[in-house]
């Protein structure tokens, strides 16, 4: 579905734009050190399991002290509810 693919690209751009100010200030370091930038990779179709994966991974990154999260998407789209949840 072309509309969902476009929506996914829009979502990725929106997330990256909202993080760009934080990323400029964040320092790269190893996990469990203050100021590291976490990266979450999501490949394939987006469904409930993918939404849960992103939620769990981002919660873990925040708990570990991440100052920013990069969400790298390589997906053709998926369920609109799951994309909304992400």
PDB file with SEQRES, HELIX, SHEET and CRYST1 records, atoms N, CA, C and O in Angstrom:
SEQRES   1 A   86  UNK UNK UNK UNK UNK UNK UNK UNK UNK UNK UNK UNK UNK          
SEQRES   2 A   86  UNK UNK UNK UNK UNK UNK UNK UNK UNK UNK UNK UNK UNK          
SEQRES   3 A   86  UNK UNK UNK UNK UNK UNK UNK UNK UNK UNK UNK UNK UNK          
SEQRES   4 A   86  UNK UNK UNK UNK UNK UNK UNK UNK UNK UNK UNK UNK UNK          
SEQRES   5 A   86  UNK UNK UNK UNK UNK UNK UNK UNK UNK UNK UNK UNK UNK          
SEQRES   6 A   86  UNK UNK UNK UNK UNK UNK UNK UNK UNK UNK UNK UNK UNK          
SEQRES   7 A   86  UNK UNK UNK UNK UNK UNK UNK UNK                              
HELIX    1 AA1 UNK A    2  UNK A   25  1                                  24    
HELIX    2 AA2 UNK A   48  UNK A   63  1                                  16    
HELIX    3 AA3 UNK A   80  UNK A   85  1                                   6    
SHEET    1 AA1 2 UNK A  37  UNK A  43  0                                        
SHEET    2 AA1 2 UNK A  68  UNK A  74  1                                        
CRYST1    1.000    1.000    1.000  90.00  90.00  90.00 P 1           1          
ATOM      1  N   UNK A   1       0.821  -1.172   0.000  1.00  0.00           N  
ATOM      2  CA  UNK A   1       0.000   0.000   0.000  1.00  0.00           C  
ATOM      3  C   UNK A   1       0.877   1.252   0.000  1.00  0.00           C  
ATOM      4  O   UNK A   1       1.574   1.514   0.980  1.00  0.00           O  
ATOM      5  N   UNK A   2       0.852   2.017  -1.072  1.00  0.00           N  
ATOM      6  CA  UNK A   2       1.700   3.200  -1.169  1.00  0.00           C  
ATOM      7  C   UNK A   2       1.443   4.217  -0.062  1.00  0.00           C  
ATOM      8  O   UNK A   2       2.382   4.866   0.399  1.00  0.00           O  
ATOM      9  N   UNK A   3       0.214   4.367   0.368  1.00  0.00           N  
ATOM     10  CA  UNK A   3      -0.092   5.348   1.404  1.00  0.00           C  
ATOM     11  C   UNK A   3       0.586   5.024   2.730  1.00  0.00           C  
ATOM     12  O   UNK A   3       1.072   5.923   3.417  1.00  0.00           O  
ATOM     13  N   UNK A   4       0.621   3.746   3.092  1.00  0.00           N  
ATOM     14  CA  UNK A   4       1.264   3.350   4.344  1.00  0.00           C  
ATOM     15  C   UNK A   4       2.771   3.532   4.269  1.00  0.00           C  
ATOM     16  O   UNK A   4       3.397   3.946   5.245  1.00  0.00           O  
ATOM     17  N   UNK A   5       3.357   3.224   3.115  1.00  0.00           N  
ATOM     18  CA  UNK A   5       4.802   3.398   2.942  1.00  0.00           C  
ATOM     19  C   UNK A   5       5.168   4.871   3.114  1.00  0.00           C  
ATOM     20  O   UNK A   5       6.155   5.190   3.778  1.00  0.00           O  
ATOM     21  N   UNK A   6       4.392   5.758   2.529  1.00  0.00           N  
ATOM     22  CA  UNK A   6       4.625   7.190   2.654  1.00  0.00           C  
ATOM     23  C   UNK A   6       4.460   7.623   4.109  1.00  0.00           C  
ATOM     24  O   UNK A   6       5.221   8.453   4.607  1.00  0.00           O  
ATOM     25  N   UNK A   7       3.464   7.058   4.786  1.00  0.00           N  
ATOM     26  CA  UNK A   7       3.213   7.394   6.181  1.00  0.00           C  
ATOM     27  C   UNK A   7       4.385   6.966   7.057  1.00  0.00           C  
ATOM     28  O   UNK A   7       4.767   7.686   7.980  1.00  0.00           O  
ATOM     29  N   UNK A   8       4.958   5.794   6.772  1.00  0.00           N  
ATOM     30  CA  UNK A   8       6.120   5.309   7.536  1.00  0.00           C  
ATOM     31  C   UNK A   8       7.310   6.243   7.356  1.00  0.00           C  
ATOM     32  O   UNK A   8       8.003   6.560   8.323  1.00  0.00           O  
ATOM     33  N   UNK A   9       7.550   6.682   6.130  1.00  0.00           N  
ATOM     34  CA  UNK A   9       8.655   7.619   5.895  1.00  0.00           C  
ATOM     35  C   UNK A   9       8.396   8.927   6.622  1.00  0.00           C  
ATOM     36  O   UNK A   9       9.319   9.519   7.182  1.00  0.00           O  
ATOM     37  N   UNK A  10       7.159   9.380   6.618  1.00  0.00           N  
ATOM     38  CA  UNK A  10       6.802  10.607   7.338  1.00  0.00           C  
ATOM     39  C   UNK A  10       7.052  10.441   8.835  1.00  0.00           C  
ATOM     40  O   UNK A  10       7.596  11.336   9.483  1.00  0.00           O  
ATOM     41  N   UNK A  11       6.653   9.289   9.380  1.00  0.00           N  
ATOM     42  CA  UNK A  11       6.861   9.013  10.802  1.00  0.00           C  
ATOM     43  C   UNK A  11       8.347   9.010  11.141  1.00  0.00           C  
ATOM     44  O   UNK A  11       8.754   9.596  12.144  1.00  0.00           O  
ATOM     45  N   UNK A  12       9.151   8.364  10.323  1.00  0.00           N  
ATOM     46  CA  UNK A  12      10.594   8.316  10.569  1.00  0.00           C  
ATOM     47  C   UNK A  12      11.202   9.716  10.525  1.00  0.00           C  
ATOM     48  O   UNK A  12      12.028  10.060  11.371  1.00  0.00           O  
ATOM     49  N   UNK A  13      10.801  10.516   9.553  1.00  0.00           N  
ATOM     50  CA  UNK A  13      11.311  11.889   9.453  1.00  0.00           C  
ATOM     51  C   UNK A  13      10.892  12.715  10.655  1.00  0.00           C  
ATOM     52  O   UNK A  13      11.685  13.491  11.187  1.00  0.00           O  
ATOM     53  N   UNK A  14       9.663  12.553  11.079  1.00  0.00           N  
ATOM     54  CA  UNK A  14       9.164  13.299  12.232  1.00  0.00           C  
ATOM     55  C   UNK A  14       9.948  12.948  13.489  1.00  0.00           C  
ATOM     56  O   UNK A  14      10.309  13.830  14.268  1.00  0.00           O  
ATOM     57  N   UNK A  15      10.209  11.667  13.684  1.00  0.00           N  
ATOM     58  CA  UNK A  15      10.974  11.233  14.854  1.00  0.00           C  
ATOM     59  C   UNK A  15      12.390  11.785  14.794  1.00  0.00           C  
ATOM     60  O   UNK A  15      12.900  12.296  15.791  1.00  0.00           O  
ATOM     61  N   UNK A  16      13.026  11.685  13.635  1.00  0.00           N  
ATOM     62  CA  UNK A  16      14.397  12.181  13.517  1.00  0.00           C  
ATOM     63  C   UNK A  16      14.465  13.690  13.701  1.00  0.00           C  
ATOM     64  O   UNK A  16      15.403  14.195  14.318  1.00  0.00           O  
ATOM     65  N   UNK A  17      13.475  14.421  13.172  1.00  0.00           N  
ATOM     66  CA  UNK A  17      13.487  15.873  13.349  1.00  0.00           C  
ATOM     67  C   UNK A  17      13.309  16.234  14.814  1.00  0.00           C  
ATOM     68  O   UNK A  17      13.937  17.173  15.303  1.00  0.00           O  
ATOM     69  N   UNK A  18      12.464  15.500  15.516  1.00  0.00           N  
ATOM     70  CA  UNK A  18      12.239  15.822  16.925  1.00  0.00           C  
ATOM     71  C   UNK A  18      13.454  15.497  17.775  1.00  0.00           C  
ATOM     72  O   UNK A  18      13.653  16.096  18.832  1.00  0.00           O  
ATOM     73  N   UNK A  19      14.268  14.551  17.320  1.00  0.00           N  
ATOM     74  CA  UNK A  19      15.471  14.188  18.071  1.00  0.00           C  
ATOM     75  C   UNK A  19      16.701  14.980  17.657  1.00  0.00           C  
ATOM     76  O   UNK A  19      17.715  14.938  18.354  1.00  0.00           O  
ATOM     77  N   UNK A  20      16.641  15.697  16.549  1.00  0.00           N  
ATOM     78  CA  UNK A  20      17.848  16.326  16.014  1.00  0.00           C  
ATOM     79  C   UNK A  20      18.492  17.287  16.997  1.00  0.00           C  
ATOM     80  O   UNK A  20      19.718  17.318  17.101  1.00  0.00           O  
ATOM     81  N   UNK A  21      17.712  18.065  17.716  1.00  0.00           N  
ATOM     82  CA  UNK A  21      18.286  18.974  18.708  1.00  0.00           C  
ATOM     83  C   UNK A  21      18.945  18.217  19.836  1.00  0.00           C  
ATOM     84  O   UNK A  21      20.011  18.612  20.308  1.00  0.00           O  
ATOM     85  N   UNK A  22      18.332  17.141  20.274  1.00  0.00           N  
ATOM     86  CA  UNK A  22      18.902  16.334  21.342  1.00  0.00           C  
ATOM     87  C   UNK A  22      20.149  15.616  20.869  1.00  0.00           C  
ATOM     88  O   UNK A  22      21.126  15.513  21.610  1.00  0.00           O  
ATOM     89  N   UNK A  23      20.125  15.117  19.636  1.00  0.00           N  
ATOM     90  CA  UNK A  23      21.284  14.392  19.122  1.00  0.00           C  
ATOM     91  C   UNK A  23      22.508  15.288  19.016  1.00  0.00           C  
ATOM     92  O   UNK A  23      23.632  14.829  19.218  1.00  0.00           O  
ATOM     93  N   UNK A  24      22.304  16.539  18.705  1.00  0.00           N  
ATOM     94  CA  UNK A  24      23.428  17.451  18.595  1.00  0.00           C  
ATOM     95  C   UNK A  24      24.100  17.656  19.944  1.00  0.00           C  
ATOM     96  O   UNK A  24      25.304  17.903  20.005  1.00  0.00           O  
ATOM     97  N   UNK A  25      23.341  17.556  21.018  1.00  0.00           N  
ATOM     98  CA  UNK A  25      23.886  17.763  22.350  1.00  0.00           C  
ATOM     99  C   UNK A  25      24.370  16.473  23.002  1.00  0.00           C  
ATOM    100  O   UNK A  25      25.185  16.517  23.924  1.00  0.00           O  
ATOM    101  N   UNK A  26      23.885  15.338  22.543  1.00  0.00           N  
ATOM    102  CA  UNK A  26      24.217  14.071  23.183  1.00  0.00           C  
ATOM    103  C   UNK A  26      25.644  13.641  22.848  1.00  0.00           C  
ATOM    104  O   UNK A  26      26.156  13.909  21.761  1.00  0.00           O  
ATOM    105  N   UNK A  27      26.263  12.973  23.805  1.00  0.00           N  
ATOM    106  CA  UNK A  27      27.591  12.439  23.600  1.00  0.00           C  
ATOM    107  C   UNK A  27      27.447  10.945  23.374  1.00  0.00           C  
ATOM    108  O   UNK A  27      26.606  10.298  23.998  1.00  0.00           O  
ATOM    109  N   UNK A  28      28.263  10.395  22.487  1.00  0.00           N  
ATOM    110  CA  UNK A  28      28.219   8.964  22.242  1.00  0.00           C  
ATOM    111  C   UNK A  28      29.072   8.287  23.304  1.00  0.00           C  
ATOM    112  O   UNK A  28      30.231   8.649  23.509  1.00  0.00           O  
ATOM    113  N   UNK A  29      28.492   7.313  23.968  1.00  0.00           N  
ATOM    114  CA  UNK A  29      29.195   6.553  24.991  1.00  0.00           C  
ATOM    115  C   UNK A  29      28.595   5.159  25.033  1.00  0.00           C  
ATOM    116  O   UNK A  29      27.598   4.883  24.364  1.00  0.00           O  
ATOM    117  N   UNK A  30      29.190   4.301  25.802  1.00  0.00           N  
ATOM    118  CA  UNK A  30      28.687   2.936  25.934  1.00  0.00           C  
ATOM    119  C   UNK A  30      27.432   2.938  26.797  1.00  0.00           C  
ATOM    120  O   UNK A  30      27.247   3.834  27.620  1.00  0.00           O  
ATOM    121  N   UNK A  31      26.559   1.930  26.614  1.00  0.00           N  
ATOM    122  CA  UNK A  31      25.384   1.847  27.474  1.00  0.00           C  
ATOM    123  C   UNK A  31      25.785   1.840  28.946  1.00  0.00           C  
ATOM    124  O   UNK A  31      26.895   1.433  29.291  1.00  0.00           O  
ATOM    125  N   UNK A  32      24.912   2.275  29.779  1.00  0.00           N  
ATOM    126  CA  UNK A  32      25.088   2.402  31.226  1.00  0.00           C  
ATOM    127  C   UNK A  32      25.985   3.574  31.586  1.00  0.00           C  
ATOM    128  O   UNK A  32      26.391   3.701  32.741  1.00  0.00           O  
ATOM    129  N   UNK A  33      26.300   4.427  30.632  1.00  0.00           N  
ATOM    130  CA  UNK A  33      27.028   5.657  30.914  1.00  0.00           C  
ATOM    131  C   UNK A  33      26.113   6.816  30.555  1.00  0.00           C  
ATOM    132  O   UNK A  33      25.384   6.764  29.565  1.00  0.00           O  
ATOM    133  N   UNK A  34      26.158   7.844  31.357  1.00  0.00           N  
ATOM    134  CA  UNK A  34      25.299   9.002  31.099  1.00  0.00           C  
ATOM    135  C   UNK A  34      25.619   9.596  29.743  1.00  0.00           C  
ATOM    136  O   UNK A  34      26.785   9.802  29.406  1.00  0.00           O  
ATOM    137  N   UNK A  35      24.589   9.869  28.969  1.00  0.00           N  
ATOM    138  CA  UNK A  35      24.765  10.592  27.731  1.00  0.00           C  
ATOM    139  C   UNK A  35      24.896   9.759  26.475  1.00  0.00           C  
ATOM    140  O   UNK A  35      25.192  10.319  25.419  1.00  0.00           O  
ATOM    141  N   UNK A  36      24.694   8.463  26.529  1.00  0.00           N  
ATOM    142  CA  UNK A  36      24.824   7.693  25.296  1.00  0.00           C  
ATOM    143  C   UNK A  36      23.564   7.795  24.448  1.00  0.00           C  
ATOM    144  O   UNK A  36      22.485   8.108  24.952  1.00  0.00           O  
ATOM    145  N   UNK A  37      23.715   7.526  23.155  1.00  0.00           N  
ATOM    146  CA  UNK A  37      22.600   7.547  22.211  1.00  0.00           C  
ATOM    147  C   UNK A  37      22.286   6.103  21.834  1.00  0.00           C  
ATOM    148  O   UNK A  37      23.144   5.396  21.306  1.00  0.00           O  
ATOM    149  N   UNK A  38      21.068   5.670  22.103  1.00  0.00           N  
ATOM    150  CA  UNK A  38      20.643   4.308  21.775  1.00  0.00           C  
ATOM    151  C   UNK A  38      20.127   4.264  20.345  1.00  0.00           C  
ATOM    152  O   UNK A  38      19.614   5.256  19.827  1.00  0.00           O  
ATOM    153  N   UNK A  39      20.267   3.110  19.715  1.00  0.00           N  
ATOM    154  CA  UNK A  39      19.716   2.919  18.377  1.00  0.00           C  
ATOM    155  C   UNK A  39      18.832   1.682  18.400  1.00  0.00           C  
ATOM    156  O   UNK A  39      19.235   0.615  18.863  1.00  0.00           O  
ATOM    157  N   UNK A  40      17.618   1.851  17.890  1.00  0.00           N  
ATOM    158  CA  UNK A  40      16.675   0.741  17.765  1.00  0.00           C  
ATOM    159  C   UNK A  40      16.485   0.492  16.277  1.00  0.00           C  
ATOM    160  O   UNK A  40      16.124   1.400  15.529  1.00  0.00           O  
ATOM    161  N   UNK A  41      16.732  -0.748  15.849  1.00  0.00           N  
ATOM    162  CA  UNK A  41      16.576  -1.126  14.445  1.00  0.00           C  
ATOM    163  C   UNK A  41      15.278  -1.894  14.279  1.00  0.00           C  
ATOM    164  O   UNK A  41      14.998  -2.830  15.027  1.00  0.00           O  
ATOM    165  N   UNK A  42      14.494  -1.494  13.299  1.00  0.00           N  
ATOM    166  CA  UNK A  42      13.231  -2.171  13.016  1.00  0.00           C  
ATOM    167  C   UNK A  42      13.179  -2.482  11.529  1.00  0.00           C  
ATOM    168  O   UNK A  42      13.079  -1.581  10.697  1.00  0.00           O  
ATOM    169  N   UNK A  43      13.246  -3.769  11.207  1.00  0.00           N  
ATOM    170  CA  UNK A  43      13.221  -4.228   9.822  1.00  0.00           C  
ATOM    171  C   UNK A  43      11.988  -5.086   9.604  1.00  0.00           C  
ATOM    172  O   UNK A  43      11.626  -5.885  10.468  1.00  0.00           O  
ATOM    173  N   UNK A  44      11.348  -4.928   8.467  1.00  0.00           N  
ATOM    174  CA  UNK A  44      10.185  -5.750   8.139  1.00  0.00           C  
ATOM    175  C   UNK A  44       8.883  -5.024   8.423  1.00  0.00           C  
ATOM    176  O   UNK A  44       8.862  -3.851   8.795  1.00  0.00           O  
ATOM    177  N   UNK A  45       7.800  -5.762   8.236  1.00  0.00           N  
ATOM    178  CA  UNK A  45       6.466  -5.191   8.412  1.00  0.00           C  
ATOM    179  C   UNK A  45       6.218  -4.823   9.870  1.00  0.00           C  
ATOM    180  O   UNK A  45       6.739  -5.462  10.784  1.00  0.00           O  
ATOM    181  N   UNK A  46       5.416  -3.786  10.071  1.00  0.00           N  
ATOM    182  CA  UNK A  46       5.093  -3.323  11.419  1.00  0.00           C  
ATOM    183  C   UNK A  46       3.758  -3.911  11.851  1.00  0.00           C  
ATOM    184  O   UNK A  46       2.738  -3.753  11.179  1.00  0.00           O  
ATOM    185  N   UNK A  47       3.792  -4.580  12.967  1.00  0.00           N  
ATOM    186  CA  UNK A  47       2.601  -5.174  13.558  1.00  0.00           C  
ATOM    187  C   UNK A  47       2.688  -5.039  15.067  1.00  0.00           C  
ATOM    188  O   UNK A  47       3.556  -4.328  15.573  1.00  0.00           O  
ATOM    189  N   UNK A  48       1.805  -5.707  15.793  1.00  0.00           N  
ATOM    190  CA  UNK A  48       1.812  -5.603  17.254  1.00  0.00           C  
ATOM    191  C   UNK A  48       3.148  -6.007  17.889  1.00  0.00           C  
ATOM    192  O   UNK A  48       3.590  -5.368  18.844  1.00  0.00           O  
ATOM    193  N   UNK A  49       3.783  -7.041  17.380  1.00  0.00           N  
ATOM    194  CA  UNK A  49       5.063  -7.479  17.944  1.00  0.00           C  
ATOM    195  C   UNK A  49       6.143  -6.422  17.733  1.00  0.00           C  
ATOM    196  O   UNK A  49       6.960  -6.185  18.622  1.00  0.00           O  
ATOM    197  N   UNK A  50       6.151  -5.790  16.571  1.00  0.00           N  
ATOM    198  CA  UNK A  50       7.135  -4.743  16.300  1.00  0.00           C  
ATOM    199  C   UNK A  50       6.908  -3.536  17.208  1.00  0.00           C  
ATOM    200  O   UNK A  50       7.864  -2.943  17.709  1.00  0.00           O  
ATOM    201  N   UNK A  51       5.655  -3.178  17.416  1.00  0.00           N  
ATOM    202  CA  UNK A  51       5.336  -2.054  18.307  1.00  0.00           C  
ATOM    203  C   UNK A  51       5.784  -2.363  19.731  1.00  0.00           C  
ATOM    204  O   UNK A  51       6.320  -1.489  20.412  1.00  0.00           O  
ATOM    205  N   UNK A  52       5.574  -3.581  20.181  1.00  0.00           N  
ATOM    206  CA  UNK A  52       6.003  -3.980  21.528  1.00  0.00           C  
ATOM    207  C   UNK A  52       7.526  -3.975  21.633  1.00  0.00           C  
ATOM    208  O   UNK A  52       8.082  -3.557  22.649  1.00  0.00           O  
ATOM    209  N   UNK A  53       8.203  -4.444  20.571  1.00  0.00           N  
ATOM    210  CA  UNK A  53       9.663  -4.437  20.543  1.00  0.00           C  
ATOM    211  C   UNK A  53      10.210  -3.009  20.691  1.00  0.00           C  
ATOM    212  O   UNK A  53      11.121  -2.774  21.484  1.00  0.00           O  
ATOM    213  N   UNK A  54       9.661  -2.069  19.935  1.00  0.00           N  
ATOM    214  CA  UNK A  54      10.123  -0.677  20.008  1.00  0.00           C  
ATOM    215  C   UNK A  54       9.837  -0.103  21.394  1.00  0.00           C  
ATOM    216  O   UNK A  54      10.680   0.586  21.968  1.00  0.00           O  
ATOM    217  N   UNK A  55       8.656  -0.384  21.927  1.00  0.00           N  
ATOM    218  CA  UNK A  55       8.304   0.101  23.267  1.00  0.00           C  
ATOM    219  C   UNK A  55       9.274  -0.445  24.312  1.00  0.00           C  
ATOM    220  O   UNK A  55       9.796   0.318  25.124  1.00  0.00           O  
ATOM    221  N   UNK A  56       9.520  -1.750  24.303  1.00  0.00           N  
ATOM    222  CA  UNK A  56      10.415  -2.367  25.287  1.00  0.00           C  
ATOM    223  C   UNK A  56      11.853  -1.868  25.129  1.00  0.00           C  
ATOM    224  O   UNK A  56      12.522  -1.565  26.117  1.00  0.00           O  
ATOM    225  N   UNK A  57      12.323  -1.784  23.887  1.00  0.00           N  
ATOM    226  CA  UNK A  57      13.699  -1.343  23.652  1.00  0.00           C  
ATOM    227  C   UNK A  57      13.893   0.113  24.064  1.00  0.00           C  
ATOM    228  O   UNK A  57      14.931   0.460  24.628  1.00  0.00           O  
ATOM    229  N   UNK A  58      12.913   0.966  23.792  1.00  0.00           N  
ATOM    230  CA  UNK A  58      13.049   2.371  24.172  1.00  0.00           C  
ATOM    231  C   UNK A  58      12.969   2.532  25.692  1.00  0.00           C  
ATOM    232  O   UNK A  58      13.679   3.361  26.262  1.00  0.00           O  
ATOM    233  N   UNK A  59      12.117   1.752  26.346  1.00  0.00           N  
ATOM    234  CA  UNK A  59      12.045   1.803  27.813  1.00  0.00           C  
ATOM    235  C   UNK A  59      13.362   1.353  28.427  1.00  0.00           C  
ATOM    236  O   UNK A  59      13.832   1.951  29.394  1.00  0.00           O  
ATOM    237  N   UNK A  60      13.960   0.306  27.876  1.00  0.00           N  
ATOM    238  CA  UNK A  60      15.249  -0.180  28.363  1.00  0.00           C  
ATOM    239  C   UNK A  60      16.344   0.865  28.151  1.00  0.00           C  
ATOM    240  O   UNK A  60      17.196   1.059  29.018  1.00  0.00           O  
ATOM    241  N   UNK A  61      16.322   1.535  26.999  1.00  0.00           N  
ATOM    242  CA  UNK A  61      17.316   2.574  26.720  1.00  0.00           C  
ATOM    243  C   UNK A  61      17.194   3.727  27.703  1.00  0.00           C  
ATOM    244  O   UNK A  61      18.199   4.233  28.204  1.00  0.00           O  
ATOM    245  N   UNK A  62      15.963   4.142  27.979  1.00  0.00           N  
ATOM    246  CA  UNK A  62      15.743   5.230  28.942  1.00  0.00           C  
ATOM    247  C   UNK A  62      16.206   4.803  30.330  1.00  0.00           C  
ATOM    248  O   UNK A  62      16.853   5.576  31.037  1.00  0.00           O  
ATOM    249  N   UNK A  63      15.878   3.577  30.718  1.00  0.00           N  
ATOM    250  CA  UNK A  63      16.304   3.063  32.024  1.00  0.00           C  
ATOM    251  C   UNK A  63      17.825   3.001  32.140  1.00  0.00           C  
ATOM    252  O   UNK A  63      18.383   3.186  33.222  1.00  0.00           O  
ATOM    253  N   UNK A  64      18.495   2.734  31.001  1.00  0.00           N  
ATOM    254  CA  UNK A  64      19.959   2.659  30.987  1.00  0.00           C  
ATOM    255  C   UNK A  64      20.606   4.039  30.926  1.00  0.00           C  
ATOM    256  O   UNK A  64      21.828   4.152  31.031  1.00  0.00           O  
ATOM    257  N   UNK A  65      19.799   5.095  30.756  1.00  0.00           N  
ATOM    258  CA  UNK A  65      20.331   6.449  30.771  1.00  0.00           C  
ATOM    259  C   UNK A  65      20.552   7.083  29.412  1.00  0.00           C  
ATOM    260  O   UNK A  65      21.318   8.041  29.303  1.00  0.00           O  
ATOM    261  N   UNK A  66      19.905   6.576  28.372  1.00  0.00           N  
ATOM    262  CA  UNK A  66      20.068   7.162  27.035  1.00  0.00           C  
ATOM    263  C   UNK A  66      19.545   8.593  27.020  1.00  0.00           C  
ATOM    264  O   UNK A  66      18.486   8.883  27.577  1.00  0.00           O  
ATOM    265  N   UNK A  67      20.294   9.483  26.378  1.00  0.00           N  
ATOM    266  CA  UNK A  67      19.851  10.868  26.239  1.00  0.00           C  
ATOM    267  C   UNK A  67      19.024  11.042  24.975  1.00  0.00           C  
ATOM    268  O   UNK A  67      18.272  12.008  24.847  1.00  0.00           O  
ATOM    269  N   UNK A  68      19.162  10.107  24.042  1.00  0.00           N  
ATOM    270  CA  UNK A  68      18.402  10.156  22.785  1.00  0.00           C  
ATOM    271  C   UNK A  68      18.299   8.735  22.241  1.00  0.00           C  
ATOM    272  O   UNK A  68      19.086   7.856  22.592  1.00  0.00           O  
ATOM    273  N   UNK A  69      17.312   8.537  21.377  1.00  0.00           N  
ATOM    274  CA  UNK A  69      17.120   7.240  20.738  1.00  0.00           C  
ATOM    275  C   UNK A  69      16.982   7.467  19.239  1.00  0.00           C  
ATOM    276  O   UNK A  69      16.183   8.291  18.793  1.00  0.00           O  
ATOM    277  N   UNK A  70      17.765   6.731  18.476  1.00  0.00           N  
ATOM    278  CA  UNK A  70      17.637   6.742  17.018  1.00  0.00           C  
ATOM    279  C   UNK A  70      16.815   5.517  16.643  1.00  0.00           C  
ATOM    280  O   UNK A  70      17.177   4.392  16.988  1.00  0.00           O  
ATOM    281  N   UNK A  71      15.721   5.732  15.945  1.00  0.00           N  
ATOM    282  CA  UNK A  71      14.881   4.633  15.471  1.00  0.00           C  
ATOM    283  C   UNK A  71      15.138   4.483  13.980  1.00  0.00           C  
ATOM    284  O   UNK A  71      14.709   5.312  13.179  1.00  0.00           O  
ATOM    285  N   UNK A  72      15.852   3.403  13.612  1.00  0.00           N  
ATOM    286  CA  UNK A  72      16.175   3.152  12.209  1.00  0.00           C  
ATOM    287  C   UNK A  72      15.152   2.182  11.651  1.00  0.00           C  
ATOM    288  O   UNK A  72      15.050   1.038  12.095  1.00  0.00           O  
ATOM    289  N   UNK A  73      14.392   2.657  10.664  1.00  0.00           N  
ATOM    290  CA  UNK A  73      13.320   1.869  10.062  1.00  0.00           C  
ATOM    291  C   UNK A  73      13.692   1.408   8.662  1.00  0.00           C  
ATOM    292  O   UNK A  73      14.173   2.195   7.846  1.00  0.00           O  
ATOM    293  N   UNK A  74      13.469   0.131   8.390  1.00  0.00           N  
ATOM    294  CA  UNK A  74      13.551  -0.417   7.039  1.00  0.00           C  
ATOM    295  C   UNK A  74      12.315  -1.287   6.889  1.00  0.00           C  
ATOM    296  O   UNK A  74      12.368  -2.502   7.082  1.00  0.00           O  
ATOM    297  N   UNK A  75      11.211  -0.657   6.545  1.00  0.00           N  
ATOM    298  CA  UNK A  75       9.935  -1.351   6.562  1.00  0.00           C  
ATOM    299  C   UNK A  75       9.042  -0.895   5.413  1.00  0.00           C  
ATOM    300  O   UNK A  75       9.076   0.270   5.015  1.00  0.00           O  
ATOM    301  N   UNK A  76       8.251  -1.810   4.888  1.00  0.00           N  
ATOM    302  CA  UNK A  76       7.295  -1.415   3.856  1.00  0.00           C  
ATOM    303  C   UNK A  76       6.010  -0.833   4.458  1.00  0.00           C  
ATOM    304  O   UNK A  76       5.117  -0.414   3.723  1.00  0.00           O  
ATOM    305  N   UNK A  77       5.919  -0.808   5.768  1.00  0.00           N  
ATOM    306  CA  UNK A  77       4.711  -0.331   6.433  1.00  0.00           C  
ATOM    307  C   UNK A  77       4.119  -1.446   7.261  1.00  0.00           C  
ATOM    308  O   UNK A  77       4.820  -2.371   7.673  1.00  0.00           O  
ATOM    309  N   UNK A  78       2.845  -1.357   7.498  1.00  0.00           N  
ATOM    310  CA  UNK A  78       2.194  -2.386   8.299  1.00  0.00           C  
ATOM    311  C   UNK A  78       0.850  -1.912   8.790  1.00  0.00           C  
ATOM    312  O   UNK A  78       0.174  -1.115   8.139  1.00  0.00           O  
ATOM    313  N   UNK A  79       0.475  -2.414   9.943  1.00  0.00           N  
ATOM    314  CA  UNK A  79      -0.810  -2.067  10.520  1.00  0.00           C  
ATOM    315  C   UNK A  79      -0.792  -0.637  11.051  1.00  0.00           C  
ATOM    316  O   UNK A  79       0.117  -0.252  11.787  1.00  0.00           O  
ATOM    317  N   UNK A  80      -1.785   0.133  10.679  1.00  0.00           N  
ATOM    318  CA  UNK A  80      -1.796   1.547  11.075  1.00  0.00           C  
ATOM    319  C   UNK A  80      -1.848   1.704  12.590  1.00  0.00           C  
ATOM    320  O   UNK A  80      -1.237   2.631  13.122  1.00  0.00           O  
ATOM    321  N   UNK A  81      -2.548   0.841  13.293  1.00  0.00           N  
ATOM    322  CA  UNK A  81      -2.619   0.939  14.763  1.00  0.00           C  
ATOM    323  C   UNK A  81      -1.248   0.722  15.387  1.00  0.00           C  
ATOM    324  O   UNK A  81      -0.876   1.428  16.323  1.00  0.00           O  
ATOM    325  N   UNK A  82      -0.498  -0.244  14.880  1.00  0.00           N  
ATOM    326  CA  UNK A  82       0.843  -0.520  15.399  1.00  0.00           C  
ATOM    327  C   UNK A  82       1.778   0.636  15.087  1.00  0.00           C  
ATOM    328  O   UNK A  82       2.597   1.012  15.927  1.00  0.00           O  
ATOM    329  N   UNK A  83       1.669   1.206  13.891  1.00  0.00           N  
ATOM    330  CA  UNK A  83       2.509   2.352  13.554  1.00  0.00           C  
ATOM    331  C   UNK A  83       2.165   3.532  14.455  1.00  0.00           C  
ATOM    332  O   UNK A  83       3.057   4.264  14.886  1.00  0.00           O  
ATOM    333  N   UNK A  84       0.899   3.719  14.739  1.00  0.00           N  
ATOM    334  CA  UNK A  84       0.469   4.786  15.645  1.00  0.00           C  
ATOM    335  C   UNK A  84       1.022   4.548  17.051  1.00  0.00           C  
ATOM    336  O   UNK A  84       1.461   5.493  17.708  1.00  0.00           O  
ATOM    337  N   UNK A  85       1.007   3.314  17.513  1.00  0.00           N  
ATOM    338  CA  UNK A  85       1.528   2.970  18.835  1.00  0.00           C  
ATOM    339  C   UNK A  85       3.018   3.285  18.941  1.00  0.00           C  
ATOM    340  O   UNK A  85       3.490   3.746  19.980  1.00  0.00           O  
ATOM    341  N   UNK A  86       3.742   3.037  17.874  1.00  0.00           N  
ATOM    342  CA  UNK A  86       5.189   3.343  17.885  1.00  0.00           C  
ATOM    343  C   UNK A  86       5.387   4.834  17.988  1.00  0.00           C  
ATOM    344  O   UNK A  86       6.524   5.306  18.012  1.00  0.00           O  
TER     345      UNK A  86                                                      
END                                                                             
